Amino acid sequence: MPIVAQSSTETDWVSRFADEVIAESERRAPGAKPSAATAPVVVASGLSPSGPIHLGNLREVMTPHLVADEVRRRGYQVRHLISWDDYDRYRKVPAGVEGVDESWAEYIGRPLTSVPAPKGSPHANWAEHFKAAMVESLAELGVEYDGISQTAQYTAGAYREQVLHAMRHRGDIDAILAQYRTKKAPPKKSQKPVDEAELEAAEGSGAAGEDDGATSSGYFPYKPYCGGCEKDLTTVTAYDDDTTELTYTCSACGFTETVRLSEFDRGKLVWKVDWPMRWAYEGVIFEPSGVDHSSPGSSFQVGGEIVGIFGGKQPIGPMYAFVGISGMAKMSSSKGGVPTPADALKIMEAPLLRWLYARRRPNQAFKIAFDQEIQRLYDEWDKLAAKVADGSALPADAAAYSRAVRTAAGELPSTPRPLPYRTLASVADITAGHDEQTIRILSELDPENPIASLDEARPRLDRAENWITSQVPADARTIVREEPDAELLASLDEEGRESLRRLLAGLESHWSLDGLTTLVYGVPKVMAGLEPDAKPTPELKTAQRTFFALLYRLLVTRETGPRLPTLLLAVGMDRVRKLLGA
């Protein structure tokens, strides 16, 4: 399917923001369409690799990515910056990270790039360890970006003039910040109950609670890392604008030092100054922020005033809401934190994960399913794909689908034969991933168009298998009986035995997914004196549930399980006959 540029008449949120971004870009450079020959449109994200980068943090990337991709589709050059805030301080030892113990507390206060990686990690430091998984996930998601290490920027002196400028204008910056220091932010409006995992997922770069540079010695918007212990537990005690001589002391180790800031690169601007400085430095036009950075007196609001000191403008910045998680298995939750994009990509294909972020406006909260809800989600996705194919999808839905399955660079990898996820999960559950049994069952789903290779069902099949093995508890897995339940069979009344005879008699002629669906729903209808295609009544539905429970007990010892047509195919005709007493 060709890539079609969305017009401003589209109803989806991405197109509307793309319109605003292009208009703002042209306002800033009248008459110059951004191109490789001039300046590209700049959108930005910021990620702090202080621990696992969560699915909540992914919204920080996906929101500008989707807008950037739409702008690219319209023929503009775009630069999506991801600032890795790896020069942030190490704030705490995260719970449950493998290879990390309480001894890591000694590094609190150091830059993230000066903290050792967890034991056993192949990466050079803490920041690189947690960046690596996100980099891999972004590649799978088709996110095109320029990554910037803030450690590299600061230690190479890239921001030296901006730091000196901030120090010269510290009085102006302090006056802006003073307007907010005594103000109490109004109580946040209650949304939906937010669990601890969602709050952790909302943490972004520039942690809430970082000081703004005010000290008893005056206001200084710069924080050195100590030359003795490398920590940021320092206080600037004196600064001379003419010589740029700066004196600081460290409360952790007592180290005191006087340096020339015009030659010194071991420190950074405090967060509420650093962020707007970067907006001006990079010419950022679009950057979203989480609810923690968007409240009154927060980083984004204050930054909008401070950015002018650096000669820049505040970007278009929508607030994005929390991303929640439903049904994360206990065995995964106990590892600490909330799941990452890599965790989600183990159980769902990249286009589906992209779609979850594309279909909701940034200020709309949503949840990502790790429980049974993922099956319903895949059903919804497949229905949308069918509507897009036949042209019946609503424009906004079609636009979200298009943004999920392709970028301006082309199509994302897809499954050649996208069989229903719930069917693949049931097959994986019953076969425990046995390839020969899996191909037998899948080839019988549609005998007129049998699947010839498991590769036709991948990667969706692999995702469904991963979901079964990682998210479905062992006591909920399906185990097919080895021998018939003789006691249960002997206890059946004539009606029960007759229903089994009718099912067994129809197996061979109905041996396909659709055929068995008709058969298992039809037997109770025929037993009630109705036609096989009769519409269900409340009484009939009760009879069907009773019949289904009997089949489950005879096949898998429980009264529930995978969809019966899929279960029957998985068990195989001969074994079904044996277990049902034929």
KETIDO-290874 format. One record per residue (C-alpha): residue in three letters; x, y, z. Coordinates in steps of 0.25 Angstrom, whole numbers, padded with zeros to 4 digits, always signed. Layout:
N
alaXYZ ...
REM end
This chain:
582
met+0000+0000+0000 pro+0006+0013-0004 ile+0009+0024+0007 val-0001+0035+0006 ala+0002+0048+0012 gln-0009+0052+0022 ser-0016+0066+0020 ser-0019+0076+0030 thr-0034+0072+0028 glu-0031+0058+0035 thr-0038+0057+0048 asp-0026+0050+0056 trp-0018+0057+0066 val-0005+0054+0059 ser-0009+0062+0047 arg-0014+0074+0055 phe+0000+0074+0062 ala+0007+0073+0049 asp+0000+0085+0044 glu+0004+0093+0056 val+0018+0089+0055 ile+0019+0092+0041 ala+0013+0106+0043 glu+0022+0109+0055 ser+0034+0105+0047 glu+0030+0114+0036 arg+0028+0125+0046 arg+0042+0124+0051 ala+0048+0124+0037 pro+0038+0131+0028 gly+0038+0127+0014 ala+0048+0115+0016 lys+0042+0101+0015 pro+0051+0093+0024 ser+0060+0084+0016 ala+0074+0078+0016 ala+0079+0091+0010 thr+0073+0099+0022 ala+0069+0095+0036 pro+0060+0083+0038 val+0048+0083+0047 val+0053+0079+0061 val+0045+0070+0070 ala+0050+0065+0083 ser+0049+0055+0094 gly+0057+0053+0107 leu+0060+0040+0114 ser+0067+0037+0127 pro+0074+0023+0127 ser+0073+0023+0142 gly+0067+0009+0142 pro+0058+0001+0133 ile+0052+0011+0123 his+0037+0008+0124 leu+0025+0007+0114 gly+0021+0020+0121 asn+0034+0027+0117 leu+0031+0021+0103 arg+0020+0032+0101 glu+0031+0042+0102 val+0037+0037+0089 met+0025+0032+0082 thr+0017+0045+0082 pro+0028+0053+0075 his+0032+0041+0066 leu+0018+0040+0061 val+0017+0055+0058 ala+0031+0055+0052 asp+0027+0044+0043 glu+0015+0051+0038 val+0023+0063+0035 arg+0033+0055+0027 arg+0021+0049+0019 arg+0018+0063+0015 gly+0032+0064+0009 tyr+0039+0072+0020 gln+0053+0069+0026 val+0051+0066+0041 arg+0061+0063+0052 his+0056+0055+0064 leu+0065+0057+0076 ile+0066+0048+0087 ser+0074+0054+0098 trp+0079+0043+0107 asp+0080+0050+0121 asp+0091+0041+0125 tyr+0098+0053+0132 asp+0087+0053+0142 arg+0090+0049+0156 tyr+0088+0035+0161 arg+0077+0037+0171 lys+0074+0023+0177 val+0076+0008+0176 pro+0064+0003+0168 ala+0057-0009+0174 gly+0058-0023+0168 val+0069-0020+0157 glu+0077-0033+0155 gly+0091-0031+0158 val+0089-0019+0167 asp+0090-0019+0182 glu+0090-0008+0193 ser+0105-0006+0191 trp+0101+0002+0179 ala+0096+0013+0189 glu+0110+0018+0190 tyr+0109+0023+0176 ile+0097+0032+0179 gly+0100+0046+0174 arg+0109+0042+0163 pro+0106+0044+0148 leu+0099+0032+0143 thr+0111+0029+0133 ser+0120+0029+0146 val+0112+0017+0152 pro+0116+0003+0149 ala+0106-0005+0141 pro+0099-0017+0148 lys+0108-0029+0151 gly+0109-0038+0138 ser+0105-0026+0129 pro+0114-0025+0116 his+0112-0010+0116 ala+0122+0001+0121 asn+0113+0007+0131 trp+0099+0009+0138 ala+0094+0018+0127 glu+0099+0010+0115 his+0093-0003+0121 phe+0079+0003+0122 lys+0080+0010+0109 ala+0083-0002+0101 ala+0070-0009+0103 met+0062+0004+0099 val+0071+0006+0086 glu+0068-0009+0082 ser+0053-0007+0084 leu+0053+0007+0077 ala+0059+0000+0065 glu+0048-0011+0065 leu+0038+0000+0066 gly+0043+0007+0054 val+0046+0020+0061 glu+0057+0029+0054 tyr+0064+0038+0063 asp+0077+0045+0066 gly+0082+0041+0080 ile+0090+0051+0088 ser+0098+0048+0101 gln+0097+0059+0111 thr+0110+0054+0117 ala+0117+0055+0104 gln+0111+0069+0102 tyr+0114+0075+0115 thr+0128+0068+0117 ala+0132+0072+0102 gly+0129+0087+0105 ala+0117+0087+0095 tyr+0109+0096+0105 arg+0120+0104+0111 glu+0115+0117+0105 gln+0101+0114+0109 val+0106+0111+0124 leu+0114+0124+0124 his+0102+0132+0119 ala+0093+0126+0129 met+0103+0130+0140 arg+0103+0144+0135 his+0088+0144+0135 arg+0086+0137+0148 gly+0079+0149+0154 asp+0069+0149+0143 ile+0067+0134+0144 asp+0066+0135+0159 ala+0055+0145+0158 ile+0047+0136+0149 leu+0048+0124+0158 ala+0045+0133+0171 gln+0031+0135+0165 tyr+0028+0120+0167 arg+0037+0117+0180 thr+0026+0122+0189 lys+0014+0118+0181 lys+0007+0105+0185 ala+0002+0097+0173 pro-0013+0095+0173 pro-0016+0080+0177 lys-0016+0071+0165 lys-0029+0068+0159 ser-0032+0053+0162 gln-0032+0045+0149 lys-0033+0030+0151 pro-0026+0023+0162 val-0012+0022+0159 asp-0004+0011+0164 glu+0011+0012+0168 ala+0015+0005+0155 glu+0009+0016+0147 leu+0015+0027+0155 glu+0029+0021+0153 ala+0026+0020+0138 ala+0023+0035+0138 glu+0036+0039+0143 gly+0044+0045+0132 ser+0057+0053+0131 gly+0059+0064+0141 ala+0053+0057+0153 ala+0043+0064+0161 gly+0049+0070+0173 glu+0063+0074+0167 asp+0067+0087+0173 asp+0067+0100+0165 gly+0081+0105+0169 ala+0077+0114+0180 thr+0087+0114+0192 ser+0090+0122+0204 ser+0101+0128+0197 gly+0092+0133+0186 tyr+0086+0127+0173 phe+0095+0119+0163 pro+0088+0111+0152 tyr+0100+0102+0151 lys+0104+0090+0159 pro+0118+0084+0159 tyr+0121+0069+0161 cys+0131+0068+0172 gly+0146+0066+0168 gly+0148+0058+0180 cys+0136+0048+0180 glu+0129+0051+0167 lys+0116+0054+0174 asp+0107+0066+0172 leu+0106+0069+0187 thr+0113+0082+0184 thr+0110+0096+0187 val+0115+0108+0179 thr+0120+0118+0189 ala+0126+0129+0180 tyr+0126+0133+0165 asp+0133+0144+0158 asp+0127+0148+0144 asp+0139+0154+0139 thr+0149+0143+0142 thr+0139+0132+0142 glu+0145+0127+0155 leu+0136+0118+0162 thr+0138+0112+0176 tyr+0130+0101+0182 thr+0130+0091+0194 cys+0125+0077+0195 ser+0117+0073+0207 ala+0119+0058+0204 cys+0135+0058+0205 gly+0138+0072+0209 phe+0146+0075+0196 thr+0147+0090+0192 glu+0152+0095+0179 thr+0153+0108+0171 val+0152+0106+0155 arg+0150+0115+0143 leu+0137+0112+0138 ser+0141+0116+0124 glu+0150+0104+0124 phe+0143+0094+0133 asp+0133+0083+0128 arg+0130+0075+0140 gly+0116+0079+0144 lys+0103+0083+0138 leu+0092+0094+0138 val+0081+0090+0148 trp+0069+0084+0142 lys+0059+0096+0141 val+0070+0103+0133 asp+0076+0092+0126 trp+0063+0088+0118 pro+0060+0102+0113 met+0075+0104+0109 arg+0074+0092+0101 trp+0061+0096+0094 ala+0068+0109+0089 tyr+0081+0102+0086 glu+0075+0091+0077 gly+0063+0100+0072 val+0053+0090+0077 ile+0039+0093+0071 phe+0031+0081+0077 glu+0034+0073+0090 pro+0023+0067+0099 ser+0024+0066+0114 gly+0018+0057+0125 val+0008+0062+0135 asp+0019+0063+0145 his+0026+0074+0137 ser+0013+0081+0132 ser+0006+0085+0145 pro+0007+0100+0150 gly+0021+0104+0154 ser+0027+0091+0147 ser+0039+0090+0138 phe+0031+0092+0125 gln+0023+0105+0130 val+0036+0111+0136 gly+0044+0107+0124 gly+0035+0115+0115 glu+0040+0128+0122 ile+0054+0124+0124 val+0056+0120+0109 gly+0055+0135+0105 ile+0068+0137+0113 phe+0075+0128+0103 gly+0069+0135+0091 gly+0060+0123+0088 lys+0045+0120+0088 gln+0037+0110+0096 pro+0033+0098+0087 ile+0019+0093+0085 gly+0017+0084+0096 pro+0005+0075+0099 met+0004+0068+0112 tyr+0003+0053+0111 ala-0004+0045+0121 phe+0000+0032+0129 val+0001+0019+0122 gly-0004+0008+0131 ile-0002-0007+0131 ser-0013-0018+0132 gly-0010-0032+0137 met+0005-0033+0138 ala+0008-0046+0143 lys+0014-0047+0158 met+0026-0054+0153 ser+0030-0042+0145 ser+0025-0031+0154 ser+0034-0036+0165 lys+0046-0032+0157 gly+0043-0018+0161 gly+0038-0006+0153 val+0028-0007+0142 pro+0030-0014+0128 thr+0038-0008+0117 pro+0036-0007+0102 ala+0045-0020+0101 asp+0035-0027+0110 ala+0023-0023+0102 leu+0030-0026+0089 lys+0032-0041+0094 ile+0017-0043+0094 met+0012-0033+0083 glu+0016-0029+0069 ala+0022-0015+0067 pro+0011-0010+0059 leu+0001-0013+0070 leu+0009-0006+0080 arg+0011+0006+0071 trp-0004+0006+0069 leu-0007+0007+0084 tyr+0000+0020+0084 ala-0005+0025+0071 arg-0020+0023+0073 arg-0021+0031+0086 arg-0018+0046+0088 pro-0006+0049+0097 asn-0015+0054+0108 gln-0023+0041+0108 ala-0018+0031+0118 phe-0019+0016+0113 lys-0014+0003+0118 ile-0005-0008+0111 ala-0010-0022+0113 phe-0001-0033+0118 asp-0013-0042+0122 gln-0025-0048+0115 glu-0029-0034+0110 ile-0018-0036+0099 gln-0026-0046+0092 arg-0038-0036+0091 leu-0028-0025+0087 tyr-0023-0034+0075 asp-0037-0037+0071 glu-0040-0022+0070 trp-0027-0019+0062 asp-0030-0030+0052 lys-0044-0025+0050 leu-0038-0011+0048 ala-0029-0017+0038 ala-0041-0023+0030 lys-0048-0010+0030 val-0036-0003+0025 ala-0035-0013+0014 asp-0049-0012+0009 gly-0049+0003+0011 ser-0060+0004+0022 ala-0051+0009+0033 leu-0053+0023+0039 pro-0043+0033+0034 ala-0036+0035+0048 asp-0036+0020+0050 ala-0030+0018+0036 ala-0019+0028+0039 ala-0016+0022+0053 tyr-0014+0008+0046 ser-0006+0014+0035 arg+0003+0021+0045 ala+0004+0007+0052 val+0008-0002+0040 arg+0018+0008+0033 thr+0026+0020+0034 ala+0031+0030+0024 ala+0043+0020+0022 gly+0033+0008+0018 glu+0026-0003+0024 leu+0029-0010+0037 pro+0031-0025+0037 ser+0018-0033+0038 thr+0012-0047+0039 pro+0009-0053+0025 arg-0003-0061+0031 pro-0008-0053+0043 leu-0016-0064+0049 pro-0025-0060+0061 tyr-0016-0057+0073 arg-0025-0065+0083 thr-0025-0077+0074 leu-0009-0077+0073 ala-0009-0075+0088 ser-0018-0087+0090 val-0010-0095+0081 ala+0003-0091+0088 asp-0003-0094+0101 ile-0008-0108+0097 thr+0005-0112+0090 ala+0015-0106+0099 gly+0022-0100+0087 his+0024-0114+0080 asp+0026-0110+0065 glu+0021-0123+0059 gln+0008-0122+0066 thr+0006-0107+0064 ile+0008-0109+0049 arg-0002-0120+0049 ile-0013-0112+0056 leu-0011-0099+0049 ser-0011-0106+0035 glu-0025-0112+0039 leu-0031-0098+0043 asp-0034-0096+0028 pro-0033-0109+0020 glu-0036-0102+0007 asn-0024-0092+0009 pro-0015-0100+0019 ile-0003-0093+0025 ala+0010-0099+0020 ser+0020-0094+0029 leu+0021-0088+0043 asp+0028-0076+0037 glu+0015-0072+0031 ala+0009-0070+0045 arg+0022-0063+0050 pro+0025-0054+0057 arg+0011-0054+0063 leu+0012-0068+0066 asp+0025-0066+0074 arg+0018-0054+0082 ala+0006-0063+0086 glu+0016-0074+0090 asn+0023-0064+0099 trp+0010-0059+0105 ile+0006-0073+0109 thr+0020-0076+0115 ser+0022-0063+0122 gln+0009-0058+0126 val-0001-0069+0128 pro+0002-0076+0142 ala+0005-0091+0142 asp-0008-0095+0149 ala-0016-0088+0138 arg-0009-0095+0126 thr-0017-0106+0119 ile-0013-0120+0121 val-0021-0131+0112 arg-0025-0144+0119 glu-0017-0156+0116 glu-0028-0166+0119 pro-0044-0164+0118 asp-0051-0160+0131 ala-0058-0174+0132 glu-0066-0169+0145 leu-0071-0157+0138 leu-0075-0164+0125 ala-0082-0175+0133 ser-0090-0165+0141 leu-0096-0158+0129 asp-0111-0159+0126 glu-0117-0162+0113 glu-0117-0148+0108 gly-0102-0146+0112 arg-0098-0158+0104 glu-0107-0154+0092 ser-0100-0141+0092 leu-0086-0147+0091 arg-0091-0157+0080 arg-0096-0146+0072 leu-0083-0138+0073 leu-0074-0150+0070 ala-0083-0154+0058 gly-0080-0140+0052 leu-0065-0139+0055 glu-0060-0144+0042 ser-0069-0136+0033 his-0067-0123+0041 trp-0052-0124+0044 ser-0048-0110+0042 leu-0048-0098+0051 asp-0061-0092+0045 gly-0067-0106+0044 leu-0065-0110+0058 thr-0070-0096+0062 thr-0083-0100+0055 leu-0083-0114+0061 val-0081-0111+0076 tyr-0091-0099+0076 gly-0101-0107+0068 val-0101-0120+0076 pro-0109-0114+0087 lys-0119-0107+0077 val-0122-0121+0071 met-0123-0127+0084 ala-0134-0116+0087 gly-0141-0120+0074 leu-0136-0107+0067 glu-0129-0105+0054 pro-0114-0104+0055 asp-0114-0090+0050 ala-0125-0086+0060 lys-0123-0073+0067 pro-0119-0075+0082 thr-0129-0073+0093 pro-0126-0071+0108 glu-0130-0086+0110 leu-0122-0090+0099 lys-0110-0082+0104 thr-0111-0089+0117 ala-0111-0103+0110 gln-0099-0099+0102 arg-0091-0095+0114 thr-0095-0108+0121 phe-0090-0116+0108 phe-0077-0108+0107 ala-0074-0111+0122 leu-0076-0125+0120 leu-0066-0126+0108 tyr-0056-0118+0116 arg-0057-0127+0128 leu-0055-0139+0119 leu-0044-0133+0111 val-0036-0124+0121 thr-0042-0128+0135 arg-0047-0113+0137 glu-0060-0106+0133 thr-0053-0096+0125 gly-0041-0095+0115 pro-0037-0090+0101 arg-0048-0089+0091 leu-0054-0103+0088 pro-0052-0103+0073 thr-0038-0100+0075 leu-0036-0110+0086 leu-0043-0121+0078 leu-0033-0118+0066 ala-0021-0118+0076 val-0025-0131+0083 gly-0027-0138+0069 met-0039-0146+0064 asp-0034-0160+0069 arg-0031-0155+0083 val-0044-0147+0084 arg-0052-0160+0080 lys-0044-0167+0091 leu-0046-0157+0102 leu-0061-0155+0099 gly-0063-0170+0100 ala-0065-0174+0086 
REM end
